[in-house]
Amino acid sequence: MDPLVAAIDQGTSSTRFLVFNAKTAELMSQHQVEIKQSFPKEGWVEEDPKEIMQSIYECMERTCEKLRLLNIDISNIKALGVTNQRETTLVWDKETGEPLYNAIVWLDLRTQSTVESLINKSPGKNKNHLKHKTGLPISTYFSAVKLRWLLDNVEEVQQAVLSQRAMFGTVDSWIIWCLTGGNNGGVHCTDVSNASRTMLFNIHSMDWDPELCRYFDVPMEVLATVRSSSEIYGWMKSGSLAGVPISGCLGDQSAALVGQMCLREGQSKNTYGTGCFMLRNTGTKPLMSDHGLLTTVAYKLGKDEPACYALEGSVAIAGAVVCWLKDNLGIVQSSSEIEKLAAAAGTSHGCYFVPAFSGLYAPYWEPSARGIICGLTQFTNRNHLAFAALEAVCFQTREILDAMNQDSGVPLTELQVDGGMTSNRLLMQLQADILCIPVVRPTMSETTALGAAMAAGAAVGVWSLSPSHLPHVTSEKYEPQINPDESEFRYARWKKAVQRSMNWETNEPCCNTNDPQL
């Protein structure tokens, strides 16, 4: 039998475990478990690190059971890759193995005041003050400010740092540390793609930067060892896959870039998950954006391979807007229902929805923005709102594509897409209409997990990454079907709505609503 490679895909809203054939890239089996997010205060988003690990063990064991039922020998699994929600921040005790606080999720806004004061202190009040080293603006999105909050506000974290028991990591580090033995010899490492999202990593020297650590006042001894995205980090300690090497690690958006086979300079993909992320491979040179995009390390596929970089446009709220319509407003019972509702309307009827729940990310980087729905009339109903929500995902993607075309000087002629939301055919057609270029979706949409499996398999010699050996991927194409003038008109209205969402939540003093005297 052909060798198999497994991947853990630990996302914001769910954990998956998938097993691929290393020769054909065929998905053999998988299991998925949803993850609970908690919102302890307005703008705060947390997850339980132990629940994350539980979900991983459950997905692994259930997938192994399914493989046995298919008469597939799990001893054919030769390697395991890890891909993860990026920036989400954890601190744990290396002696007890216990997390010292919940994981603070990338979307979390508790650090907004810290970010504002850091920007105000920087020369010229410039949010891009650290961009020359990190490729990133100072924002609530990245790990350093979340770690700073934990160091300032959680006594257990402060104590653990003082007694040199604290370990900081993004989700990949926590997973690999736990799977390789935890407090009994676990490996504390991360890969270059995840490290580049912390704001503590220098994307030129490819290592933690002492000056950045001083800037955020982060003790360097809590940081993980930075490794390439494709090498053996350690071996599985327990469970059905004990002894299997863990040999691939990529942040989820980098993994999707690899899984979409975008391994040449100029190739791009857009992933529709909780958020929406467009990455363009810029090869071995970091390209700095003049239009609000991030410069990030895409991958380093082997110890002795060069690092490749990407330009990234990050949108905080994509699939999350559908969850909001379901969980907060109750206008749909399941995420799949949104397509029916929106199709029933066929138009937003002049209604525009800017889901700036966590401020605006690319290309604005405006933490003070908040969600807004404009253009409501007595005629507007839930179907129009559902349509406007899907359009919002497409308009946000258009803003990023415009920025990317301006930065690179080479307009994209079609967009490769993946992620959970791409099963929504109406969304895909809307996306083609709003971009005025074709949208191409692979039939096998689990490209993020595939990318992690490719990196892991390559490290142990069972998966070839040379262009001639990359598997052929079948896909479907959505062509634009509306008049470009109509598309431009709708996009201009969207931009007007975005302006209205700005400068809403600022730290200026206003009336204290808790004051009984008022």
N, C-alpha and C positions, 0 to 999 in steps of 0.2 A: 504493500500500500504506500501511496505518496506520504511524505512527512506532513504533519499538521503543525500549525502555529496558532496559539491562543492570544487573545487580547482582552484586557480589562479596559472598559470605556466608562470612566467614572465622571458623569456629567452633573450639571447643576440640579436637574430634576429627576435623574434616574441613574442607576448603575446597570451596565450590561456586561456579559461575558460572552465572547464569540470565538468560534474555532473555525479556521480557514485551512483549505488545502494549499500548501506552499507552492505547488506547481501550477495550479489553475486559478488560484485566488477565490475558488468557490467557497461560499459560506456553508459549513457543514451543520452547525447547530448553534443555538444561542439561548440565553435566558436574560430577562430584564426585571428589575425590581425598582419601584419608585422610591424616591428619597423625600423625607419630610423637610420642608423649610420652616423655620420659625421666625416670627417677626416680633421680637420682644418689645420694641418701641417703633414709632413711626420712622421709616427709612432704614431700620436695622434689619439685616438678613443673616440668619445663622443656620448651621447644620451641625448635627451631632457626629463627631469624628468616629465614635464607636459604632453608630448606626451605619456610617459609610463602610466600615470594615465588615460589619455583619452582612450588609447587602452584597459585598464582594464574595464572601465565603459562600453565601446562599446561591448566588448566580453561578459560581464555579461548580459547586456540588450538583446543582440541578442540571447544568449543561453536561457534566460528565455522565449523569444518569441517562440523559437523552441520547448521548453518543452510544452508551452501552445498549440501549434499546434498538439503536440502528446497527448494532453489531460492529461498531467502530472501536478499535482497541485504543484506549486513551494513552497507552505507552508510545503511540505514534506522535504525541504532542512533544515536539522537540524544543520549543522555546515559548516564552510568554512576554508580551509587550504590555506596557501601561500607557494609557492616555487619559487625560484628566481636564476638568474645569481648571482654568488657570487663575492665578492671582489670589484665590481663596487661601486664607492664612490660618495656620495652626501652630500652637506651641504645646509641647508635651514634656513629661518628665522622663528622662532617659533611664532612671533607676527603677521607677515603678511601672513605666510604660503607659501611664495614664495621661490623657489630654488634660491640660490645665485650664481650658476654657473651650467653649464651642468653636467650631471653624467659623471665621468671619468671611462671608461669601463675597465674591468680587463685586456684586451689585450694591453692597452695603454703603450707606451714606453717613455713618456716624462720624466719619473723619472730616466732614465738610469744613468745620471751623478750623481744624488743624491745617487743612489744605489752603484755606483763605489766608491764614496768618503766615504760612510758608511763602506763598506768592507775594504777599505784601512786604515781606522782609527781603525778597530777592531784588537784585538790581533792576530798576525800571519796572518793578512789580510784574515781572515776566514769568508766565507759567511754563515757558520753555527753557528756564534757567539751567536745567540739568540735561537737556535734550542732546547736547553734544556728546555726552558720555552714554546716556541710557537709551536715546531714541524716543523718549516718552515725555509728555507734559506732566507737570505735578498735578495729580488727580486722585480722587477718592478710589479710583479703580484699581490701583496697583498695591502690591503687598506691603511696601515699606511703611506707609502711613497706618495701615491696619496693625502692623506689628508694633509701631510706636504707641498706638492706642492701648494695646494689650500690656505693654511695658509700663504705661502710665497709670492704668486703671484697674489692673487685676493683681491683687496682692500675691496670689499663688505664683504668678509669672515672675513678679519681682523677686520673691524669695528663691525661686528655682534658678534665676539668673545669678543671684548672689552666691548660691551654693554650687554653682556650675553644673546644675542638673538639667537646665533648659535646652530643648532642641526646637528650632524653628523650621518649618517646612511648608511648601505648598502641598497640595493634595498628593502629588506623585511621590514626594519624599515620605509622607506619612504611610502611604500604601506600601512602598518598597521596604521601608523600615519594619513595618509590621509583618509582611510576608516573609522576610528573610530572618525572622527570629525576634524582632522587637527588643525588649530589654535583655534578651539572651543572645547577643551578638548580631542584632539587626544592623543593616547597612544604611548609613545616613547620607544619601546622595540625591542629586537632582540632575536634570540635563540642561543643556544650554538654552533650549527653547523656553523652558519654565523659568530658569534663572533670569532670563532677559525681561521678565514681566514683574520683577520685584522692585525695580528702581535702585537696587543695590549693586547691580551687575554692570560692568563696563563692556559694552558690546564690541569694542575695538580690541582691548587686551584679552577679552573672553574670560574674565575672572571677576570675583568680588572686588569692589573698589574701596580701599580704605577711606578715601575722601568722602565718598557717598555714604559710607557707614557712619562716619563722623557727623555728616550733615544731618542724618536722621537719628543720630545718637544710638546706633544699634551695635551691641557687642558682637564682634566678628566670630567669637567662639560658638555662637548658637547656630551658625550657618552650616548648610550641608556641603559636601564635596561636589564640585561641578564636574560632570562627566559628559561624554558625547551622547548622542541620542540612540546609538546602536553599538552596544558592547555588553559583556556579561557583568552585571552589577552584583549578583549574588544568586542564591538558589532558593527555591520554595522550601520552607521548613516543614510544612505539615499539610494534611488533607490529601485528596486523591492525586494531586499533582506534585507531591513532595519530591524534591530532587530535580525538578525542571528548572533550567536557568531562566532568570528574569533578565532579558537582554535587549529590550527596547523601551525607550521612554520619550514621549513627546507631548507637549501641551496640545489640547484637543484641536486647535486651529492649525497648528503645524502638522499634526497627524492627518488632518483632512487634506491638506496640500499634498502630502506624500501619497495618500490613498487615492487622490484624483490624478496621480502620476504627473503632477506639475513640478517636475524635477529640472526643467530647463528655464533659463532666464526669460522673463516676459510672460510665463504661463500664470494664470490666475484661477481662483475658485471663490465661490461665496457659499458659506454654510449658514443654514437657517435653523437655529436651535432656540434656546431660551433668549439669547441675543442673536445678532447677525454679524458675520465676520467675513470680510473680503480680504484675501491675501494675494499679493502679486510677487512671484519669485523674482528677486533682483540679482540673483547670482552671488558671487563671493564678495561683492562690495555693498556696504550699507549705503542706501540712498536716503538722504534726509528730505522730508516732505516740506513743501512751502504751503500746503493746502490742508493742514489739520490731520494728516495721517500719521500713524506711528511707524517707526523703524524698529523692526524686531528680528531676533535670530530665528530663522525658519527651522533649521535642523543642522546637525553635523552627523552624517551617517557613517560613523566609524571614528575610532581614536585618531587615525592618521589622515582622515579626510578633512578637506577644508570646511569651514562653517559657511552655510548659505543664509542669506538675509531675505527679508520680505518687507514690502510696504503693507501696512494693514489699516483697514478702515473698520472700526469697531462700533457696533450699534448695541446699546444695552438691552433694548426691549424689542423682541420679534415674537417668537412663540409665547413669550410671557404675557403678551397682550391678549392672546386667546385664553390663557389660564385666568387672567383677570376678568374677562367677560364671563367666564364659566363660574369661577369661585366667588368673585366679589359682587357681580351684578346678577348672576344666575340667568343670563339670557340664552345660554346653551347648556345642555346637560353633559355633553362630551365635546372634546376638541374637534372631532371629525365633523360635528354638526355645523360648524361655522361656515363650511363651504356651501352647504345647502341653503342656509339663511342668506348668505351674501349673493348666491346665484339667484335666489328668489327676487332680490331687489334689482340686480343687474347694474346698479349704479349706487353711488353714495348720496346722490341727489344734493350735491353741493355741501355735504357734511365732511369736515376734515378733522382727523383725530391725530394729535401729536402725543404719543405715549411716553412723555419725558418723566417717567416715574422715578428714575434715578438721575435726574438731570439729563443733559444731552451729551453724548460722547462725540465721536467723529462726525463731521469735521469741526464741530463748534467747541467742544470741551467746555461746556457751560454748566457747572454744577447747580446754579441757581434756577435753572429752568424746571418747570413742573408740567405734568400732563394737562392737555387742553383739548376740548372738542368744540369746534367752531362751525358756524353756518347752520345751526339747528333751526328748524321751523316747525309749525304744528304738523306738517306732513311727515317729518322724520320719524321712522320707527326702528325697531331693533335690527331689521334686515339691513337698513342703510348704515347703521352703526357697525354691523359685522363687516360690511363691504369696506367701510372707511378704515376699519382696523387692518384688513388685509392690504388695502392700498398704502397704509402707513408704512408697512414693512417694505413695500416696493419703492416708495418715495425715498425712504431712508437709504436704501441700497443705491438708488439713482444719485443721491448726493455724494456717496462714497465713490461711485464709479466716475462721476465728473471730476472729483478731486484726483483720483488715480490717473485718469487720462491726462489731466493737466500736469501732474508731477512727472509722468513718464514720457509725455510727448507722443506716445503711440496709442491711439484709441483702441480699446478692445472691440473686436468684431463680433464676438459671441461670449456669453457668460456660462462657465461650468458651475453647476450648483449641486448641493447635497444637504443632508440634514433632515430631521423629522418632518419639518413643514413642507418639504418638497413633494410629499404625497398629495398635497392639495393642488389639484390640477388648475383650479380657478386662479389660485395665487401665482402659479407658474405662467399662465397666460397673461395675467395682469402685469407680471414682472417684465415679460417680453414687450408688452404694449408701452409700459412706462419708460423702459430703457431704449426702445426703438432698435434693439438688436435681438437676435435669437438667444434663447435660454436652453441649455443642454443639461439634462438630468440623467445620471447613470441609473440603469435598471436596479442595480444593487446599491441601495442608498447608504449602507453602513461604511462609508469611506473613512470615517475617523478611526474606527477600530481596525480597518484594513491597513491604514498607514502605520499604526503601532505594531501590527503583526508583521508588516514588511520590514520594519526596522529591527524587530526582534529576530526574525528569520534570517536576515542578512548577517547578523552578528554571529550566528552559529553555522553559517554556510549552507542553509537549506533554502534560501530565497535570494534569487539574483535581482539586483536593482539596475542591471545594465539595460539601456533602452530597448535593445532587441529582445530581451527576455520578459519585458513587462507584459502582463496578460492583456488580451484585447477585452475592452469593456463595452458592453452594449448599452445604448442610451436612447432617450427620446428627446426630440427637439421641439420647442415651442417658438413659432415665428410671430413677429409683431403683426397684429391684425387691425390696428386703428390708425387713423390719420395722424401723422406726427404733430400737426398743429394742435389737435385736441390734447395730445399727450403733453405738449409744452404748456398749454393753458392750465391744465390740472396741476402740473408741477409748479407753476408760478403761484397758484393759489396755495399750494402746500407750503411754499417758502414763506408766504405771508403769515400763515398759521404758526409756523415755527418762530417767527419774530415775536408773535404775541405770547408765546410760552416762556420767553426769556425773562431773566431778572425778577422772578416771582419770589423765590425763597431766599432772602438775603439775611445776613446776620445783623442788619440794622435794628436798633431797638424800636419796638412798636408797643402798642398798649399791652399790658400784661393781663391776659384773660383770666388768670387765676386769682387776681387780686379782688378780695371780697368788697373793697371800697368802691370798685368801679360800678 
